[in-house]
Amino acid sequence: MSDALTAAGTTPPRSADGLASMAQLNMGRVLRPLANLATLVSAYLHARQFFFSDFVLRYNPDEAYVVILAAYAGHRELRRWSNDPQVITDTARRGEYFVVGWWTAYFIAVLIANHTLRYRVPEGLEFLCAQITAVFFGTLASQHAYKGKLRQNAGAASSGAPTRRPEDRILDYLQTAQGPMSSSDLEDAMDVSRSTILRAMARLQKVKKVQWVGRSDNDPDGGFQLRQP
């Protein structure tokens, strides 16, 4: 929406920006517990099928579960690409944990079921694992595209210039970023060591050119942005 307004040459009121940011934040607060609940329900029903061979699954929640996960992952990536730098990414379990957890459960079930007739691999578990993996790799593709855009923008800004200090490069990335960037984001984008990023960021914070945005100083989903005047 903000892109369309910008293209039209119209700047939305500050209050409208605040309402849009709040709406995005509230959506994340709804999707996160919903995704957690769907995970628990699906895991419980698959466990019932595994441990009780006479259990009949009348209604399979996996399709709804995948839709909720896809919506949650998509919401986070839309916020990553958002033009509103005040939007903070929700704290959330990383997608790889879902992938590793479900595939581990699947292979353990296969191993045990092949050795003991009492147990059986839950119906649809393999397909569910494949769907969750697809959602995860979709978010990875979005993250790599976003980082590639940052590299391209920063490269264009520094084209033809001599080798520049890490601090100047960080400022270029933050200038073109569409939201706060974490140390790991900057590390990947600049292709330098984490220690280099941290030293440069400490110097920038000392001269009050950047600021930390997050729920706390140790928020794993927080990030740095240019200091507001």
Z-matrix of the N, CA and C atoms (Angstrom, degrees):
N
C 1 1.430
C 2 1.521 1 110.58
N 3 1.364 2 117.05 1 -45.08
C 4 1.447 3 120.57 2 179.99
C 5 1.514 4 111.31 3 -62.32
N 6 1.371 5 118.06 4 -35.06
C 7 1.458 6 121.65 5 178.08
C 8 1.513 7 110.62 6 -62.44
N 9 1.338 8 116.76 7 -42.37
C 10 1.449 9 120.80 8 -179.00
C 11 1.519 10 110.80 9 -65.22
N 12 1.329 11 117.56 10 -40.63
C 13 1.449 12 121.41 11 179.06
C 14 1.516 13 111.10 12 -66.37
N 15 1.338 14 115.42 13 -40.19
C 16 1.456 15 119.44 14 178.61
C 17 1.512 16 110.86 15 -63.54
N 18 1.352 17 116.17 16 -43.91
C 19 1.454 18 120.56 17 179.93
C 20 1.510 19 111.07 18 -61.82
N 21 1.324 20 116.89 19 -31.66
C 22 1.450 21 120.67 20 -179.14
C 23 1.523 22 111.91 21 -82.70
N 24 1.343 23 116.18 22 -3.68
C 25 1.450 24 119.56 23 179.31
C 26 1.503 25 113.79 24 79.63
N 27 1.322 26 117.02 25 18.81
C 28 1.458 27 121.78 26 -178.28
C 29 1.510 28 109.70 27 -114.75
N 30 1.308 29 117.69 28 130.97
C 31 1.461 30 122.21 29 177.32
C 32 1.511 31 109.20 30 -98.88
N 33 1.341 32 119.58 31 119.77
C 34 1.452 33 120.56 32 -178.85
C 35 1.505 34 111.05 33 -66.73
N 36 1.302 35 118.14 34 153.06
C 37 1.466 36 120.85 35 178.24
C 38 1.517 37 111.00 36 -61.41
N 39 1.333 38 115.76 37 152.69
C 40 1.461 39 120.56 38 -179.78
C 41 1.523 40 111.28 39 -59.10
N 42 1.358 41 116.37 40 -37.10
C 43 1.456 42 119.73 41 -179.83
C 44 1.519 43 111.26 42 -64.91
N 45 1.336 44 117.02 43 -36.48
C 46 1.458 45 120.47 44 177.96
C 47 1.524 46 110.64 45 -66.06
N 48 1.359 47 116.20 46 -39.57
C 49 1.465 48 119.46 47 176.48
C 50 1.520 49 110.74 48 -61.51
N 51 1.350 50 115.37 49 -41.32
C 52 1.459 51 118.75 50 179.87
C 53 1.504 52 112.24 51 -64.28
N 54 1.324 53 116.81 52 -40.35
C 55 1.461 54 120.26 53 178.63
C 56 1.523 55 111.11 54 -66.23
N 57 1.344 56 116.68 55 -39.11
C 58 1.467 57 119.65 56 178.56
C 59 1.520 58 110.79 57 -64.56
N 60 1.353 59 116.76 58 -41.98
C 61 1.460 60 120.45 59 179.05
C 62 1.519 61 110.67 60 -63.76
N 63 1.332 62 116.97 61 -41.81
C 64 1.457 63 121.05 62 179.60
C 65 1.520 64 111.05 63 -64.70
N 66 1.337 65 116.27 64 -38.86
C 67 1.466 66 120.17 65 178.62
C 68 1.520 67 110.72 66 -63.07
N 69 1.344 68 116.69 67 -42.18
C 70 1.462 69 120.14 68 178.26
C 71 1.521 70 110.80 69 -64.56
N 72 1.324 71 116.53 70 -42.08
C 73 1.461 72 120.59 71 -179.74
C 74 1.524 73 110.65 72 -63.96
N 75 1.344 74 116.67 73 -43.65
C 76 1.451 75 120.45 74 179.64
C 77 1.519 76 111.64 75 -64.25
N 78 1.340 77 116.72 76 -37.02
C 79 1.458 78 119.64 77 177.79
C 80 1.523 79 110.55 78 -61.21
N 81 1.343 80 116.81 79 -41.25
C 82 1.455 81 119.70 80 177.18
C 83 1.510 82 112.27 81 -63.65
N 84 1.324 83 116.38 82 -37.38
C 85 1.468 84 119.99 83 179.96
C 86 1.520 85 111.18 84 -68.81
N 87 1.316 86 117.37 85 -26.76
C 88 1.465 87 120.74 86 176.71
C 89 1.523 88 110.80 87 -79.27
N 90 1.328 89 116.64 88 -45.31
C 91 1.463 90 120.58 89 -174.62
C 92 1.526 91 112.36 90 -70.25
N 93 1.323 92 117.55 91 -34.54
C 94 1.473 93 119.31 92 -177.08
C 95 1.521 94 112.32 93 -63.39
N 96 1.342 95 120.61 94 -53.84
C 97 1.473 96 118.66 95 178.15
C 98 1.520 97 112.36 96 -65.91
N 99 1.333 98 117.14 97 -30.07
C 100 1.455 99 119.77 98 177.97
C 101 1.526 100 110.77 99 -66.32
N 102 1.329 101 116.34 100 -40.99
C 103 1.469 102 120.41 101 177.20
C 104 1.528 103 110.47 102 -65.39
N 105 1.327 104 116.94 103 -40.33
C 106 1.467 105 120.19 104 178.21
C 107 1.529 106 111.23 105 -64.01
N 108 1.330 107 116.48 106 -42.72
C 109 1.462 108 120.43 107 178.87
C 110 1.526 109 110.76 108 -63.30
N 111 1.329 110 116.52 109 -44.99
C 112 1.468 111 120.06 110 179.72
C 113 1.522 112 111.21 111 -62.95
N 114 1.332 113 116.98 112 -35.64
C 115 1.465 114 120.57 113 177.31
C 116 1.525 115 110.83 114 -63.36
N 117 1.320 116 116.89 115 -45.19
C 118 1.463 117 121.08 116 -179.76
C 119 1.525 118 111.59 117 -64.09
N 120 1.340 119 116.88 118 -43.22
C 121 1.467 120 120.26 119 -179.69
C 122 1.518 121 110.91 120 -63.83
N 123 1.325 122 116.46 121 -46.58
C 124 1.458 123 120.12 122 -179.31
C 125 1.524 124 111.35 123 -64.04
N 126 1.344 125 116.48 124 -43.50
C 127 1.461 126 120.21 125 179.82
C 128 1.527 127 110.88 126 -63.03
N 129 1.331 128 117.00 127 -40.57
C 130 1.464 129 120.69 128 179.39
C 131 1.525 130 111.73 129 -62.57
N 132 1.329 131 116.74 130 -46.30
C 133 1.464 132 119.93 131 -177.99
C 134 1.528 133 111.96 132 -67.32
N 135 1.328 134 116.93 133 -37.17
C 136 1.470 135 119.41 134 176.52
C 137 1.533 136 110.16 135 -67.21
N 138 1.325 137 117.37 136 -37.97
C 139 1.465 138 120.48 137 177.48
C 140 1.531 139 110.92 138 -64.85
N 141 1.340 140 116.69 139 -38.93
C 142 1.475 141 120.14 140 177.12
C 143 1.526 142 110.85 141 -61.18
N 144 1.319 143 116.28 142 -42.92
C 145 1.463 144 119.34 143 178.66
C 146 1.526 145 111.32 144 -63.45
N 147 1.320 146 116.00 145 -36.52
C 148 1.458 147 120.00 146 -177.34
C 149 1.527 148 111.71 147 -71.02
N 150 1.314 149 117.52 148 -45.45
C 151 1.462 150 120.92 149 -173.76
C 152 1.527 151 113.77 150 -85.35
N 153 1.330 152 117.85 151 -23.60
C 154 1.464 153 121.08 152 -177.02
C 155 1.528 154 109.33 153 -124.66
N 156 1.312 155 115.38 154 102.25
C 157 1.466 156 120.33 155 -175.06
C 158 1.519 157 112.88 156 -65.30
N 159 1.336 158 118.14 157 -22.90
C 160 1.458 159 120.87 158 -179.79
C 161 1.523 160 112.77 159 -88.75
N 162 1.329 161 116.62 160 0.85
C 163 1.473 162 119.72 161 -179.84
C 164 1.525 163 109.84 162 -73.95
N 165 1.319 164 117.16 163 130.12
C 166 1.463 165 122.44 164 -179.68
C 167 1.528 166 108.42 165 -110.34
N 168 1.336 167 115.15 166 120.92
C 169 1.456 168 120.36 167 178.26
C 170 1.531 169 108.62 168 -84.53
N 171 1.304 170 116.69 169 107.72
C 172 1.465 171 120.57 170 -177.02
C 173 1.529 172 111.81 171 -82.16
N 174 1.324 173 116.73 172 -37.02
C 175 1.460 174 120.36 173 -177.72
C 176 1.529 175 108.25 174 -132.06
N 177 1.318 176 115.96 175 117.19
C 178 1.463 177 121.02 176 -176.95
C 179 1.537 178 110.28 177 -90.41
N 180 1.330 179 117.51 178 120.56
C 181 1.473 180 119.95 179 -177.79
C 182 1.530 181 113.82 180 -88.40
N 183 1.327 182 118.00 181 2.23
C 184 1.465 183 119.79 182 -170.64
C 185 1.526 184 113.50 183 -63.48
N 186 1.330 185 117.56 184 -37.78
C 187 1.466 186 119.07 185 179.89
C 188 1.529 187 110.50 186 -62.75
N 189 1.336 188 116.30 187 -45.34
C 190 1.462 189 119.86 188 177.74
C 191 1.528 190 110.61 189 -63.81
N 192 1.326 191 116.20 190 -38.00
C 193 1.462 192 121.08 191 179.80
C 194 1.525 193 111.00 192 -60.98
N 195 1.323 194 117.18 193 -45.71
C 196 1.471 195 121.00 194 -179.36
C 197 1.527 196 110.36 195 -65.75
N 198 1.319 197 117.34 196 -38.70
C 199 1.464 198 120.44 197 177.93
C 200 1.526 199 110.43 198 -61.05
N 201 1.340 200 117.24 199 -43.41
C 202 1.464 201 121.12 200 179.92
C 203 1.525 202 110.72 201 -65.20
N 204 1.334 203 117.43 202 -43.04
C 205 1.463 204 120.48 203 177.83
C 206 1.520 205 111.12 204 -61.97
N 207 1.339 206 116.07 205 -43.00
C 208 1.469 207 119.97 206 179.87
C 209 1.526 208 110.45 207 -63.71
N 210 1.335 209 117.18 208 -40.23
C 211 1.465 210 120.71 209 178.63
C 212 1.528 211 110.39 210 -65.27
N 213 1.321 212 116.29 211 -41.42
C 214 1.462 213 120.33 212 179.99
C 215 1.528 214 111.17 213 -64.65
N 216 1.352 215 115.76 214 -47.27
C 217 1.459 216 119.83 215 179.17
C 218 1.527 217 110.88 216 -64.43
N 219 1.332 218 116.43 217 -41.09
C 220 1.455 219 120.05 218 179.31
C 221 1.517 220 112.14 219 -64.53
N 222 1.328 221 116.31 220 -38.27
C 223 1.471 222 120.49 221 178.24
C 224 1.519 223 110.96 222 -62.07
N 225 1.321 224 116.49 223 -43.05
C 226 1.468 225 120.30 224 179.43
C 227 1.519 226 111.30 225 -64.03
N 228 1.349 227 116.81 226 -40.18
C 229 1.462 228 119.13 227 -179.76
C 230 1.525 229 111.81 228 -71.54
N 231 1.329 230 117.57 229 -35.05
C 232 1.463 231 119.87 230 175.32
C 233 1.529 232 110.53 231 -62.07
N 234 1.321 233 115.90 232 -38.02
C 235 1.460 234 119.43 233 177.83
C 236 1.523 235 111.13 234 -69.01
N 237 1.316 236 116.50 235 -32.46
C 238 1.470 237 119.85 236 176.82
C 239 1.529 238 110.05 237 -62.11
N 240 1.337 239 115.87 238 -39.18
C 241 1.462 240 120.83 239 -177.96
C 242 1.521 241 112.35 240 -88.79
N 243 1.324 242 117.57 241 0.60
C 244 1.463 243 120.94 242 -176.44
C 245 1.519 244 111.22 243 -66.17
N 246 1.312 245 115.58 244 148.55
C 247 1.461 246 120.78 245 177.13
C 248 1.525 247 112.50 246 -84.23
N 249 1.309 248 118.16 247 -2.21
C 250 1.452 249 121.79 248 -178.68
C 251 1.523 250 109.61 249 -91.51
N 252 1.339 251 119.59 250 104.75
C 253 1.466 252 121.04 251 -175.65
C 254 1.512 253 113.31 252 -71.10
N 255 1.345 254 118.60 253 -11.03
C 256 1.458 255 120.85 254 -178.45
C 257 1.521 256 112.42 255 -83.73
N 258 1.339 257 117.31 256 -11.61
C 259 1.455 258 120.26 257 -179.26
C 260 1.519 259 109.10 258 -75.76
N 261 1.325 260 117.01 259 123.88
C 262 1.460 261 122.21 260 179.83
C 263 1.518 262 108.78 261 -101.33
N 264 1.316 263 116.37 262 131.93
C 265 1.454 264 120.12 263 179.90
C 266 1.514 265 110.47 264 -62.65
N 267 1.333 266 116.93 265 133.18
C 268 1.458 267 121.19 266 179.36
C 269 1.514 268 111.33 267 -61.88
N 270 1.336 269 115.77 268 145.47
C 271 1.452 270 119.55 269 171.05
C 272 1.519 271 108.13 270 -66.60
N 273 1.298 272 117.28 271 128.68
C 274 1.459 273 120.44 272 -176.45
C 275 1.517 274 109.47 273 -153.14
N 276 1.303 275 115.29 274 151.79
C 277 1.448 276 120.60 275 174.61
C 278 1.520 277 108.63 276 -65.74
N 279 1.311 278 116.34 277 132.83
C 280 1.451 279 120.37 278 -177.06
C 281 1.524 280 110.35 279 -66.60
N 282 1.353 281 114.79 280 147.26
C 283 1.453 282 120.23 281 -175.19
C 284 1.516 283 113.98 282 -60.11
N 285 1.350 284 116.82 283 -31.59
C 286 1.457 285 117.93 284 -178.46
C 287 1.522 286 112.33 285 -64.65
N 288 1.334 287 117.26 286 -27.17
C 289 1.457 288 119.70 287 177.93
C 290 1.531 289 110.69 288 -66.12
N 291 1.333 290 115.82 289 -38.99
C 292 1.461 291 119.16 290 176.31
C 293 1.517 292 110.20 291 -62.78
N 294 1.329 293 116.68 292 -46.31
C 295 1.466 294 121.09 293 -177.26
C 296 1.525 295 110.47 294 -62.64
N 297 1.319 296 116.81 295 -50.78
C 298 1.464 297 120.77 296 -178.35
C 299 1.523 298 110.92 297 -63.20
N 300 1.331 299 116.75 298 -42.58
C 301 1.459 300 120.26 299 -178.53
C 302 1.517 301 113.04 300 -62.42
N 303 1.338 302 116.93 301 -47.69
C 304 1.470 303 119.76 302 -178.08
C 305 1.526 304 112.20 303 -69.53
N 306 1.335 305 117.52 304 -41.66
C 307 1.467 306 118.66 305 179.03
C 308 1.533 307 111.29 306 -67.54
N 309 1.322 308 117.29 307 -34.62
C 310 1.470 309 119.68 308 176.37
C 311 1.525 310 110.34 309 -63.16
N 312 1.335 311 116.06 310 -44.09
C 313 1.467 312 119.87 311 177.86
C 314 1.518 313 111.08 312 -61.45
N 315 1.328 314 116.57 313 -40.15
C 316 1.474 315 120.28 314 -179.47
C 317 1.532 316 111.41 315 -63.39
N 318 1.328 317 117.17 316 -49.25
C 319 1.465 318 119.04 317 -176.38
C 320 1.530 319 112.03 318 -69.91
N 321 1.324 320 117.21 319 -32.33
C 322 1.456 321 119.06 320 174.42
C 323 1.530 322 110.19 321 -65.05
N 324 1.343 323 116.26 322 -42.22
C 325 1.467 324 120.33 323 178.09
C 326 1.532 325 111.06 324 -62.55
N 327 1.322 326 117.35 325 -42.12
C 328 1.467 327 121.29 326 178.77
C 329 1.525 328 110.56 327 -62.83
N 330 1.324 329 115.91 328 -44.45
C 331 1.471 330 120.07 329 -178.62
C 332 1.522 331 111.33 330 -62.51
N 333 1.332 332 116.72 331 -47.12
C 334 1.460 333 119.82 332 -177.86
C 335 1.525 334 111.34 333 -69.45
N 336 1.342 335 116.92 334 -42.59
C 337 1.461 336 121.05 335 -177.54
C 338 1.524 337 112.02 336 -64.08
N 339 1.325 338 117.74 337 -28.99
C 340 1.459 339 121.07 338 178.61
C 341 1.524 340 112.57 339 -77.79
N 342 1.312 341 116.63 340 -13.08
C 343 1.462 342 120.01 341 179.70
C 344 1.538 343 112.73 342 -108.69
N 345 1.324 344 116.56 343 -17.92
C 346 1.460 345 119.73 344 -177.35
C 347 1.523 346 109.74 345 -135.18
N 348 1.323 347 116.29 346 120.54
C 349 1.463 348 120.06 347 -177.94
C 350 1.525 349 112.56 348 -68.07
N 351 1.309 350 115.84 349 -18.99
C 352 1.469 351 119.29 350 -178.57
C 353 1.519 352 112.23 351 -63.89
N 354 1.327 353 116.49 352 -28.04
C 355 1.462 354 120.60 353 -176.39
C 356 1.523 355 110.67 354 -107.87
N 357 1.334 356 115.16 355 156.03
C 358 1.461 357 120.53 356 177.32
C 359 1.524 358 109.27 357 -140.39
N 360 1.338 359 115.31 358 149.24
C 361 1.461 360 120.08 359 178.67
C 362 1.525 361 108.30 360 -69.36
N 363 1.311 362 118.55 361 127.19
C 364 1.465 363 120.74 362 -178.52
C 365 1.528 364 111.89 363 -56.21
N 366 1.306 365 115.21 364 139.76
C 367 1.458 366 120.73 365 -179.45
C 368 1.533 367 110.39 366 -65.64
N 369 1.324 368 115.33 367 130.40
C 370 1.456 369 120.62 368 176.97
C 371 1.507 370 115.65 369 82.62
N 372 1.343 371 117.60 370 0.62
C 373 1.461 372 119.70 371 -177.19
C 374 1.531 373 111.63 372 -65.96
N 375 1.328 374 116.47 373 -41.54
C 376 1.466 375 119.35 374 -179.81
C 377 1.529 376 111.31 375 -63.51
N 378 1.334 377 116.76 376 -42.20
C 379 1.461 378 120.44 377 -179.79
C 380 1.528 379 110.54 378 -66.50
N 381 1.329 380 117.22 379 -36.82
C 382 1.461 381 120.67 380 177.20
C 383 1.526 382 110.57 381 -62.66
N 384 1.330 383 116.80 382 -43.66
C 385 1.462 384 120.76 383 178.05
C 386 1.528 385 111.11 384 -59.45
N 387 1.337 386 116.14 385 -41.54
C 388 1.459 387 120.15 386 179.61
C 389 1.527 388 111.15 387 -64.65
N 390 1.321 389 117.39 388 -40.06
C 391 1.460 390 120.67 389 179.55
C 392 1.529 391 111.85 390 -66.56
N 393 1.326 392 116.50 391 -42.43
C 394 1.469 393 120.28 392 178.70
C 395 1.531 394 109.99 393 -63.42
N 396 1.341 395 116.16 394 -39.72
C 397 1.462 396 120.32 395 177.61
C 398 1.520 397 110.91 396 -62.45
N 399 1.323 398 117.82 397 -40.46
C 400 1.470 399 121.60 398 178.64
C 401 1.524 400 111.25 399 -62.85
N 402 1.334 401 116.75 400 -42.04
C 403 1.471 402 120.37 401 178.00
C 404 1.529 403 109.92 402 -61.96
N 405 1.334 404 115.97 403 -43.35
C 406 1.458 405 120.73 404 -179.02
C 407 1.524 406 111.49 405 -62.35
N 408 1.337 407 117.52 406 -45.08
C 409 1.455 408 119.77 407 -179.24
C 410 1.521 409 111.63 408 -69.92
N 411 1.329 410 117.13 409 -25.78
C 412 1.455 411 119.59 410 173.12
C 413 1.521 412 111.47 411 -63.85
N 414 1.341 413 116.60 412 -42.30
C 415 1.467 414 119.72 413 177.59
C 416 1.531 415 110.91 414 -68.17
N 417 1.330 416 117.46 415 -35.16
C 418 1.463 417 119.89 416 176.57
C 419 1.522 418 111.17 417 -62.54
N 420 1.349 419 116.17 418 -42.15
C 421 1.460 420 120.09 419 178.47
C 422 1.519 421 110.98 420 -61.40
N 423 1.335 422 116.53 421 -40.16
C 424 1.465 423 120.60 422 178.27
C 425 1.522 424 111.26 423 -64.63
N 426 1.335 425 116.68 424 -42.18
C 427 1.460 426 120.57 425 -179.86
C 428 1.524 427 111.24 426 -64.16
N 429 1.333 428 117.19 427 -42.57
C 430 1.466 429 120.26 428 179.63
C 431 1.527 430 110.81 429 -66.68
N 432 1.326 431 117.34 430 -37.79
C 433 1.464 432 120.57 431 177.49
C 434 1.525 433 110.58 432 -64.38
N 435 1.331 434 115.59 433 -40.06
C 436 1.470 435 120.10 434 179.73
C 437 1.525 436 110.79 435 -65.09
N 438 1.328 437 116.24 436 -45.16
C 439 1.464 438 119.50 437 178.78
C 440 1.524 439 111.46 438 -65.57
N 441 1.347 440 116.35 439 -35.61
C 442 1.460 441 119.52 440 176.58
C 443 1.514 442 111.47 441 -63.62
N 444 1.321 443 116.91 442 -38.47
C 445 1.461 444 120.84 443 177.51
C 446 1.518 445 110.80 444 -64.30
N 447 1.340 446 116.37 445 -40.88
C 448 1.462 447 119.43 446 178.27
C 449 1.527 448 110.95 447 -62.75
N 450 1.346 449 116.32 448 -42.54
C 451 1.471 450 119.50 449 178.69
C 452 1.518 451 110.63 450 -61.99
N 453 1.329 452 116.08 451 -42.74
C 454 1.458 453 120.62 452 -178.85
C 455 1.523 454 111.33 453 -63.79
N 456 1.334 455 117.03 454 -44.23
C 457 1.456 456 120.74 455 -179.80
C 458 1.522 457 111.88 456 -65.55
N 459 1.342 458 115.07 457 -43.37
C 460 1.460 459 118.84 458 179.88
C 461 1.520 460 110.91 459 -68.26
N 462 1.341 461 116.98 460 -36.60
C 463 1.457 462 120.85 461 178.06
C 464 1.507 463 111.73 462 -64.37
N 465 1.340 464 115.86 463 -40.06
C 466 1.460 465 119.87 464 178.69
C 467 1.523 466 110.78 465 -66.25
N 468 1.336 467 116.12 466 -35.77
C 469 1.463 468 119.96 467 -178.99
C 470 1.520 469 112.03 468 -69.19
N 471 1.344 470 116.04 469 -30.35
C 472 1.467 471 119.71 470 -176.46
C 473 1.522 472 112.22 471 -107.78
N 474 1.340 473 117.69 472 15.59
C 475 1.460 474 121.68 473 -177.42
C 476 1.530 475 110.67 474 -60.87
N 477 1.331 476 115.25 475 130.56
C 478 1.457 477 120.53 476 177.09
C 479 1.514 478 114.20 477 79.19
N 480 1.305 479 117.23 478 -1.39
C 481 1.463 480 119.72 479 -179.06
C 482 1.522 481 110.01 480 -89.12
N 483 1.331 482 118.75 481 153.82
C 484 1.463 483 121.34 482 176.20
C 485 1.525 484 111.00 483 -66.77
N 486 1.335 485 115.06 484 172.96
C 487 1.465 486 119.58 485 179.48
C 488 1.520 487 110.06 486 -55.79
N 489 1.311 488 115.52 487 130.47
C 490 1.456 489 120.08 488 -172.57
C 491 1.515 490 110.92 489 -111.82
N 492 1.312 491 115.79 490 158.37
C 493 1.459 492 121.57 491 179.71
C 494 1.524 493 110.09 492 -67.45
N 495 1.349 494 117.02 493 152.20
C 496 1.478 495 119.77 494 176.62
C 497 1.518 496 112.14 495 -56.34
N 498 1.365 497 116.31 496 -35.99
C 499 1.461 498 119.04 497 179.70
C 500 1.524 499 111.99 498 -60.58
N 501 1.342 500 116.73 499 -42.25
C 502 1.466 501 120.35 500 -179.96
C 503 1.520 502 111.24 501 -67.39
N 504 1.324 503 116.32 502 -37.95
C 505 1.464 504 119.46 503 178.75
C 506 1.529 505 110.89 504 -67.29
N 507 1.326 506 116.20 505 -39.82
C 508 1.465 507 119.75 506 178.04
C 509 1.526 508 110.01 507 -61.13
N 510 1.332 509 116.34 508 -43.82
C 511 1.457 510 119.68 509 179.31
C 512 1.531 511 111.40 510 -61.53
N 513 1.342 512 116.45 511 -36.60
C 514 1.471 513 119.83 512 177.13
C 515 1.524 514 110.94 513 -63.05
N 516 1.334 515 116.54 514 -44.44
C 517 1.462 516 120.32 515 -178.97
C 518 1.530 517 110.82 516 -65.82
N 519 1.323 518 116.35 517 -42.70
C 520 1.455 519 119.01 518 -179.75
C 521 1.531 520 111.37 519 -67.74
N 522 1.341 521 115.31 520 -30.40
C 523 1.458 522 119.38 521 179.05
C 524 1.524 523 111.51 522 -66.05
N 525 1.341 524 116.93 523 -37.00
C 526 1.465 525 121.28 524 -176.63
C 527 1.521 526 112.62 525 -96.30
N 528 1.343 527 117.27 526 -9.20
C 529 1.468 528 119.93 527 -178.59
C 530 1.517 529 110.41 528 -69.28
N 531 1.314 530 115.05 529 150.97
C 532 1.460 531 120.88 530 -179.80
C 533 1.526 532 111.33 531 -101.71
N 534 1.309 533 115.88 532 24.72
C 535 1.452 534 121.49 533 179.68
C 536 1.524 535 108.92 534 170.74
N 537 1.314 536 118.78 535 173.33
C 538 1.463 537 121.88 536 178.05
C 539 1.525 538 111.57 537 -59.75
N 540 1.323 539 116.69 538 144.81
C 541 1.464 540 122.73 539 179.41
C 542 1.520 541 109.81 540 -116.01
N 543 1.323 542 116.61 541 135.54
C 544 1.457 543 121.26 542 177.22
C 545 1.521 544 110.07 543 -82.99
N 546 1.331 545 116.07 544 169.88
C 547 1.467 546 120.26 545 177.56
C 548 1.515 547 111.18 546 -61.42
N 549 1.341 548 116.85 547 -38.06
C 550 1.470 549 119.59 548 179.91
C 551 1.521 550 111.32 549 -68.39
N 552 1.352 551 117.51 550 -35.53
C 553 1.462 552 120.35 551 175.95
C 554 1.525 553 110.81 552 -61.55
N 555 1.325 554 116.25 553 -45.60
C 556 1.464 555 120.57 554 179.64
C 557 1.522 556 111.53 555 -67.30
N 558 1.322 557 116.45 556 -36.31
C 559 1.462 558 120.77 557 178.04
C 560 1.517 559 110.68 558 -60.92
N 561 1.337 560 116.33 559 -45.59
C 562 1.466 561 120.34 560 179.82
C 563 1.525 562 111.47 561 -68.28
N 564 1.340 563 116.42 562 -42.43
C 565 1.452 564 120.34 563 -176.71
C 566 1.527 565 112.18 564 -67.05
N 567 1.341 566 117.63 565 -39.02
C 568 1.463 567 122.04 566 -175.63
C 569 1.515 568 112.86 567 -91.68
N 570 1.349 569 116.02 568 -14.70
C 571 1.463 570 121.22 569 -179.39
C 572 1.527 571 110.83 570 58.78
N 573 1.334 572 115.81 571 47.96
C 574 1.459 573 121.89 572 175.80
C 575 1.520 574 108.04 573 -129.30
N 576 1.320 575 116.59 574 172.91
C 577 1.460 576 120.79 575 -177.22
C 578 1.523 577 111.20 576 -74.24
N 579 1.332 578 115.40 577 158.08
C 580 1.459 579 120.62 578 178.06
C 581 1.538 580 110.76 579 -62.33
N 582 1.335 581 117.31 580 -38.25
C 583 1.466 582 120.00 581 -178.81
C 584 1.527 583 110.98 582 -63.43
N 585 1.343 584 116.72 583 -36.98
C 586 1.468 585 120.08 584 177.54
C 587 1.523 586 110.88 585 -62.89
N 588 1.332 587 115.95 586 -42.87
C 589 1.467 588 121.02 587 179.29
C 590 1.521 589 110.14 588 -62.71
N 591 1.325 590 117.07 589 -46.70
C 592 1.463 591 120.76 590 -176.02
C 593 1.527 592 111.60 591 -65.33
N 594 1.343 593 117.05 592 -39.88
C 595 1.470 594 119.47 593 178.83
C 596 1.529 595 110.89 594 -65.72
N 597 1.330 596 115.25 595 -44.37
C 598 1.462 597 119.42 596 -179.86
C 599 1.531 598 110.58 597 -65.15
N 600 1.333 599 116.74 598 -40.42
C 601 1.460 600 120.28 599 -179.15
C 602 1.529 601 110.79 600 -66.81
N 603 1.325 602 117.27 601 -36.06
C 604 1.464 603 120.35 602 177.80
C 605 1.527 604 110.48 603 -62.99
N 606 1.336 605 116.22 604 -39.81
C 607 1.468 606 119.47 605 178.28
C 608 1.527 607 111.15 606 -67.24
N 609 1.323 608 117.16 607 -39.03
C 610 1.464 609 120.39 608 179.58
C 611 1.524 610 111.55 609 -68.33
N 612 1.336 611 116.25 610 -37.22
C 613 1.465 612 118.85 611 176.73
C 614 1.532 613 111.05 612 -68.04
N 615 1.308 614 116.28 613 -34.35
C 616 1.464 615 119.95 614 -179.32
C 617 1.518 616 111.19 615 -64.08
N 618 1.343 617 116.42 616 -37.94
C 619 1.475 618 119.90 617 179.10
C 620 1.528 619 111.23 618 -91.94
N 621 1.349 620 116.21 619 8.09
C 622 1.464 621 122.99 620 173.41
C 623 1.536 622 113.17 621 61.29
N 624 1.343 623 115.09 622 42.89
C 625 1.459 624 119.57 623 175.29
C 626 1.526 625 112.51 624 -98.79
N 627 1.338 626 116.69 625 -20.22
C 628 1.458 627 120.69 626 178.26
C 629 1.518 628 108.54 627 -131.60
N 630 1.333 629 115.34 628 162.09
C 631 1.456 630 120.27 629 177.25
C 632 1.517 631 109.67 630 -141.26
N 633 1.318 632 115.86 631 153.73
C 634 1.461 633 123.53 632 178.72
C 635 1.521 634 109.58 633 -88.12
N 636 1.329 635 116.13 634 135.73
C 637 1.459 636 121.80 635 178.06
C 638 1.518 637 108.11 636 -122.26
N 639 1.314 638 117.62 637 118.13
C 640 1.458 639 121.45 638 -178.66
C 641 1.507 640 110.67 639 178.63
N 642 1.327 641 114.86 640 171.00
C 643 1.460 642 119.34 641 179.81
C 644 1.523 643 112.06 642 -70.83
N 645 1.327 644 116.42 643 -25.04
C 646 1.454 645 121.43 644 177.64
C 647 1.517 646 107.82 645 -156.37
N 648 1.342 647 117.05 646 174.32
C 649 1.463 648 120.41 647 179.31
C 650 1.520 649 112.04 648 -65.24
N 651 1.334 650 117.19 649 -23.95
C 652 1.464 651 121.27 650 -177.42
C 653 1.530 652 112.61 651 -107.87
N 654 1.326 653 116.83 652 15.46
C 655 1.467 654 120.27 653 -179.76
C 656 1.527 655 109.82 654 -62.36
N 657 1.354 656 118.80 655 115.64
C 658 1.472 657 120.47 656 -177.58
C 659 1.514 658 113.13 657 -66.03
N 660 1.324 659 117.61 658 -17.47
C 661 1.458 660 120.59 659 180.00
C 662 1.526 661 112.25 660 -105.52
N 663 1.335 662 116.84 661 11.46
C 664 1.450 663 120.11 662 176.09
C 665 1.521 664 111.07 663 -80.26
N 666 1.312 665 116.76 664 -178.51
C 667 1.450 666 119.93 665 -179.32
C 668 1.523 667 111.29 666 -166.20
N 669 1.342 668 114.80 667 175.03
C 670 1.457 669 121.97 668 179.64
C 671 1.526 670 109.95 669 -101.79
N 672 1.302 671 115.74 670 148.15
C 673 1.455 672 121.34 671 172.65
C 674 1.520 673 108.92 672 -146.20
N 675 1.328 674 117.17 673 165.56
C 676 1.452 675 120.68 674 178.60
C 677 1.525 676 108.87 675 -60.67
N 678 1.306 677 115.45 676 140.63
C 679 1.465 678 120.05 677 -178.90
C 680 1.519 679 110.00 678 -68.11
N 681 1.322 680 114.94 679 131.88
C 682 1.451 681 119.96 680 -179.18
C 683 1.527 682 110.05 681 -73.97
N 684 1.338 683 117.79 682 137.56
C 685 1.474 684 119.99 683 -178.85
C 686 1.528 685 111.08 684 -67.40
